[in-house]
Structures are given as C-alpha cells and as structure tokens.
C-alpha cells in the first residue's frame, strides 16, 4: 500500500507539472498572439487618419443648412444692400455737380474782371451772359434733383432697402442657427456615455449658444 501511494503521488506530481507547463505555454502563445493583433491594429491605424479637434469649413460650408428659398432671399437681401449702399455716393455726386457749376461760373466771372489781359477779358465778357444762363439752368436742375429725387426718393428707398436686407438676413441667420443647434444637440444625445468624460461642465451649452451665434 505504501508503494502504491508513493507511485500514485509521483504520477500525480508529474501530471500536475506537465499540466502547469502546458498551461504556461498556452498562456505565452496567447500573449504573443494578442501582441501580434495589437501590433497589426496599431499599424492599420495611420497617423493621418486621426482627427484632432473640430475641422474648419469654407465660406460656402456655412450655408449648408440653407434651403433653396432662403438662398433666394439672401440674394434679394444682397441686392437691397447694394442699392442702399449707392445712396450716399449718389448724394456726393450731385453735390459735386453743383459745386462744379459754381466753380465754372466763378472762373468765367474772374476772367471778365481781369484787366491784365484785355483780349481774354473781352472774350469772357462776351460769354458771360451765356455762362450765367448755363449756370442758372444747371444749378437749378441739380438742386431740384438733389431735393426732390435724392432727399425724398433716396431717403425712402434707403429706408425700404435697409429694412429689407436687415430683415432677410436676420431671419435666415436665426432660422439656420436654430437648425444648427437642433442638429448639434441631436448628435450629442446620440453619443456614448463615455463621450461626456472629456466634455467639461457647460461646454455643450456654450457651444449651442455662443458658437451658433458666431455662425449667425
């Protein structure tokens, strides 16, 4: 019985040693396979594929959420802004014409009074009535245009055009800012819970309010 116990104990010891060795070899092989898989995974993900932070978009990318009618409205607003912007240069142009009329008539009058050159003085005196009539007509015409057309029509036109383009741009900007907020919030709510580990307190609210206002 003692010899049988010794033999069975020795056999059990050998089997246990062989099992531990085999298990250790399997563990080493599994570790090597896992390392190989990790190495393949790292190689498969190039550095160029990593996206760090938000990517900038072009000027036309800001209008990606616009509908076709809103694009048409923006073009109308652009035209109204151009018309409203031409009012001030037109007023300066009319003032320049009136000033030029005074300068031309004043130069003819000075030549008619200049006694140092009798020939030029005689020519100026002969053309003085014609110059006076031309001055009266041109000055009256430019003054009438400035008063009746520039002051009245341009003022009303500037009011209408300015109101039009401001209303259109504020409306389209607010509507599309609202779309951006909704889509951003929808995208945030679809994220995994681990996404919010790297998001600071109030960052979502800040992006929804401030960033969309900058886009608007």
Secondary structure, DSSP 8 states (H G I E B T S, - for coil): -HHHHHHHHHHHHHHHHHHHHHHHHHHHHHHHHHHHHHHHHHHHS-GGG---S-----TGGGGTT--HHHHHHHHHHHHHHHHHHHHHHHHHHHHHHHHHHHHHHHHHHHHHH--S-HHHHHHHHHHHHHHHHHHHHHHHHHHHIIIIIIIIIIHHHHHHHHHHHHHHHHHHHHHHHHHHHHHHHHHHHTS-GGGGGGS-TTHHHHIIIIIHHHH-
